[in-house]
Amino acid sequence: MRPISLHVYWYLIPVAVIVGIDEWLKAQALQWLPDEGSLVDPSVLLFAIHKNLGVAFDIPFRLEFIILFSAIIGFGLLHIAYKNLRTHPDITLATAIIVLGALGNLYDRVAYGFTVDYIILFARSAINLSDIVIVTGVILLLLCSRRTKKRKIFTQTNRSTDSANGQN
């Protein structure tokens, strides 16, 4: 069993700061930015309010179910993080990043009844910094899982080769 490399968890501090900045930006956006529907000149990048009442890609869902499913997924991710704490701290870090980003959006749903998106891309997609944090965490989790899988295959191959050669 590998020791926990605690320096990896220092990365959570700037991630938490980014999510905090995102919440501040959302509050500012709600006060100062125009509604997305009032934009007349579509562009690659705009700043406006988009109230996401549904889940990803504005798929409509009742708020109570969104909060419930978010909590279930969050606890599942925390369970994965805990199970990998000692053996795969990189997986724990990736799942913690996802949870931090999700907490930013969950806060919006509880406080406002919708997720506040303020970055409009190509006049079609609306995102916020918490969304970027979540996607970053998912990409890291996929990369870590792939690397862990390769490491496991390599270890199993070496063990079977050693066993075949009479080494233990």
NUMAR-633291 format. One record per residue (C-alpha): residue in three letters; x, y, z. Coordinates in nm, 4 decimals, decimal comma. Example, Ala and Ser with C-alpha at 12.3 -4.5 7.8 and 13.67 -1.06 7.14 Angstrom:
<pts>
residu / px / py / pz
ALA / 1,2300 / -0,4500 / 0,7800
SER / 1,3670 / -0,1060 / 0,7140
</pts>
This chain:
<pts>
residu / px / py / pz
MET / 0,0000 / 0,0000 / 0,0000
ARG / 0,1354 / 0,3400 / -0,1000
PRO / 0,1507 / 0,6198 / 0,1579
ILE / -0,0873 / 0,9122 / 0,1192
SER / 0,0795 / 1,1952 / -0,0665
LEU / -0,0820 / 1,4871 / 0,1131
HIS / 0,0650 / 1,7450 / -0,1223
VAL / -0,1919 / 1,6347 / -0,3801
TYR / -0,4721 / 1,7673 / -0,1589
TRP / -0,3281 / 2,1174 / -0,1576
TYR / -0,4765 / 2,1404 / -0,5079
LEU / -0,8219 / 2,1444 / -0,3498
ILE / -0,7591 / 2,4870 / -0,1953
PRO / -0,7385 / 2,6756 / -0,5277
VAL / -1,0327 / 2,4719 / -0,6592
ALA / -1,2412 / 2,5763 / -0,3575
VAL / -1,1318 / 2,9374 / -0,4151
ILE / -1,2409 / 2,9131 / -0,7813
VAL / -1,5828 / 2,7824 / -0,6748
GLY / -1,6059 / 3,0666 / -0,4206
ILE / -1,5193 / 3,3204 / -0,6912
ASP / -1,7808 / 3,1562 / -0,9124
GLU / -2,0476 / 3,2088 / -0,6457
TRP / -1,9461 / 3,5744 / -0,6151
LEU / -1,9556 / 3,6132 / -0,9949
LYS / -2,3025 / 3,4560 / -1,0039
ALA / -2,4307 / 3,7047 / -0,7452
GLN / -2,2780 / 3,9924 / -0,9438
ALA / -2,4128 / 3,8546 / -1,2706
LEU / -2,7662 / 3,8356 / -1,1312
GLN / -2,7432 / 4,2055 / -1,0406
TRP / -2,5617 / 4,3483 / -1,3406
LEU / -2,5734 / 4,1268 / -1,6488
PRO / -2,8557 / 4,1288 / -1,9028
ASP / -3,0814 / 3,8297 / -1,9501
GLU / -2,9658 / 3,5939 / -2,2244
GLY / -3,2914 / 3,6499 / -2,4144
SER / -3,2189 / 4,0216 / -2,4504
LEU / -2,8993 / 3,9640 / -2,6505
VAL / -2,9298 / 4,0680 / -3,0139
ASP / -2,5786 / 4,0119 / -3,1449
PRO / -2,4787 / 3,6458 / -3,1076
SER / -2,1077 / 3,6004 / -3,0655
VAL / -1,8528 / 3,3362 / -2,9741
LEU / -1,8331 / 3,4590 / -2,6134
LEU / -2,0865 / 3,6699 / -2,4279
PHE / -2,1648 / 3,7392 / -2,0645
ALA / -2,5333 / 3,7257 / -1,9770
ILE / -2,7666 / 3,5484 / -1,7357
HIS / -2,9013 / 3,2079 / -1,8261
LYS / -3,1244 / 3,0537 / -1,5618
ASN / -3,0826 / 2,6778 / -1,5946
LEU / -3,3958 / 2,5303 / -1,4392
GLY / -3,3108 / 2,1749 / -1,5456
VAL / -3,0071 / 1,9520 / -1,5427
ALA / -2,7212 / 1,9466 / -1,7943
PHE / -2,8123 / 2,0947 / -2,1323
ASP / -3,1315 / 2,2433 / -1,9802
ILE / -3,3059 / 1,9066 / -1,9701
PRO / -3,6160 / 1,9851 / -1,7627
PHE / -3,6489 / 1,8124 / -1,4270
ARG / -3,8194 / 1,8979 / -1,1003
LEU / -3,5958 / 2,0838 / -0,8567
GLU / -3,6572 / 1,8367 / -0,5725
PHE / -3,5368 / 1,5461 / -0,7870
ILE / -3,2336 / 1,7398 / -0,9086
ILE / -3,1302 / 1,8145 / -0,5504
LEU / -3,1941 / 1,4536 / -0,4424
PHE / -2,9991 / 1,3039 / -0,7346
SER / -2,7190 / 1,5566 / -0,6842
ALA / -2,6906 / 1,4526 / -0,3190
ILE / -2,6895 / 1,0811 / -0,4081
ILE / -2,4234 / 1,1300 / -0,6763
GLY / -2,2221 / 1,3525 / -0,4394
PHE / -2,2259 / 1,0901 / -0,1642
GLY / -2,1311 / 0,8250 / -0,4205
LEU / -1,8337 / 1,0347 / -0,5298
LEU / -1,7312 / 1,0925 / -0,1679
HIS / -1,7473 / 0,7152 / -0,1142
ILE / -1,5196 / 0,6627 / -0,4168
ALA / -1,2847 / 0,9302 / -0,2814
TYR / -1,2718 / 0,7642 / 0,0608
LYS / -1,2162 / 0,4136 / -0,0809
ASN / -0,9210 / 0,5400 / -0,2876
LEU / -0,7734 / 0,7702 / -0,0238
ARG / -0,4672 / 0,5567 / 0,0536
THR / -0,4194 / 0,3576 / -0,2645
HIS / -0,5032 / 0,6141 / -0,5341
PRO / -0,4905 / 0,9715 / -0,4011
ASP / -0,5151 / 1,1034 / -0,7570
ILE / -0,8606 / 0,9451 / -0,7924
THR / -0,9587 / 1,0943 / -0,4562
LEU / -0,8422 / 1,4357 / -0,5758
ALA / -1,0352 / 1,4102 / -0,9035
THR / -1,3577 / 1,3069 / -0,7308
ALA / -1,3161 / 1,5828 / -0,4706
ILE / -1,2774 / 1,8372 / -0,7526
ILE / -1,6030 / 1,7141 / -0,9087
VAL / -1,7809 / 1,7396 / -0,5725
LEU / -1,6550 / 2,0955 / -0,5126
GLY / -1,7796 / 2,2076 / -0,8538
ALA / -2,1122 / 2,0341 / -0,8007
LEU / -2,1516 / 2,2036 / -0,4617
GLY / -2,1282 / 2,5403 / -0,6381
ASN / -2,4179 / 2,4525 / -0,8664
LEU / -2,6128 / 2,2821 / -0,5876
TYR / -2,5876 / 2,6003 / -0,3812
ASP / -2,7470 / 2,7907 / -0,6715
ARG / -3,0354 / 2,5469 / -0,6920
VAL / -3,1056 / 2,5783 / -0,3203
ALA / -3,0526 / 2,9567 / -0,3005
TYR / -3,2094 / 3,0667 / -0,6313
GLY / -3,4116 / 2,7692 / -0,7571
PHE / -3,1920 / 2,7380 / -1,0679
THR / -2,8273 / 2,7219 / -1,1671
VAL / -2,6844 / 3,0585 / -1,2664
ASP / -2,4892 / 3,0382 / -1,5911
TYR / -2,3244 / 3,3587 / -1,7086
ILE / -2,0818 / 3,2577 / -1,9842
ILE / -2,2618 / 3,2165 / -2,3175
LEU / -2,0618 / 3,0306 / -2,5825
PHE / -2,1549 / 3,0469 / -2,9524
ALA / -2,4985 / 3,1843 / -2,8544
ARG / -2,5983 / 2,8264 / -2,7638
SER / -2,4187 / 2,6934 / -2,4565
ALA / -2,4361 / 2,8543 / -2,1145
ILE / -2,1816 / 2,7647 / -1,8461
ASN / -2,0195 / 2,8935 / -1,5280
LEU / -1,6870 / 2,8329 / -1,3510
SER / -1,8331 / 2,5490 / -1,1426
ASP / -1,9209 / 2,3672 / -1,4664
ILE / -1,5601 / 2,4051 / -1,5800
VAL / -1,4396 / 2,2691 / -1,2437
ILE / -1,6710 / 1,9665 / -1,2789
VAL / -1,5542 / 1,8914 / -1,6341
THR / -1,1910 / 1,9283 / -1,5250
GLY / -1,2517 / 1,6810 / -1,2412
VAL / -1,4202 / 1,4324 / -1,4764
ILE / -1,1298 / 1,4523 / -1,7229
LEU / -0,8804 / 1,4017 / -1,4379
LEU / -1,0831 / 1,1067 / -1,3072
LEU / -1,0857 / 0,9437 / -1,6507
LEU / -0,7105 / 0,9963 / -1,6908
CYS / -0,6378 / 0,8650 / -1,3398
SER / -0,8634 / 0,5631 / -1,3879
ARG / -0,6972 / 0,4815 / -1,7176
ARG / -0,3508 / 0,5107 / -1,5640
THR / -0,4585 / 0,2972 / -1,2671
LYS / -0,5987 / 0,0332 / -1,5022
LYS / -0,2737 / 0,0251 / -1,7035
ARG / -0,0724 / -0,0021 / -1,3809
LYS / -0,2904 / -0,2912 / -1,2617
ILE / -0,2528 / -0,4766 / -1,5952
PHE / 0,1239 / -0,4192 / -1,5883
THR / 0,1473 / -0,5498 / -1,2295
GLN / -0,0609 / -0,8584 / -1,3100
THR / 0,1500 / -0,9290 / -1,6195
ASN / 0,4715 / -0,9037 / -1,4178
ARG / 0,3348 / -1,1345 / -1,1472
SER / 0,2308 / -1,3991 / -1,3982
THR / 0,5696 / -1,3721 / -1,5735
ASP / 0,7504 / -1,4031 / -1,2392
SER / 0,5356 / -1,7043 / -1,1444
ALA / 0,6058 / -1,8697 / -1,4782
ASN / 0,9787 / -1,8192 / -1,4246
GLY / 0,9600 / -1,9633 / -1,0729
GLN / 1,0205 / -1,6298 / -0,8993
ASN / 0,8104 / -1,5132 / -0,6057
</pts>
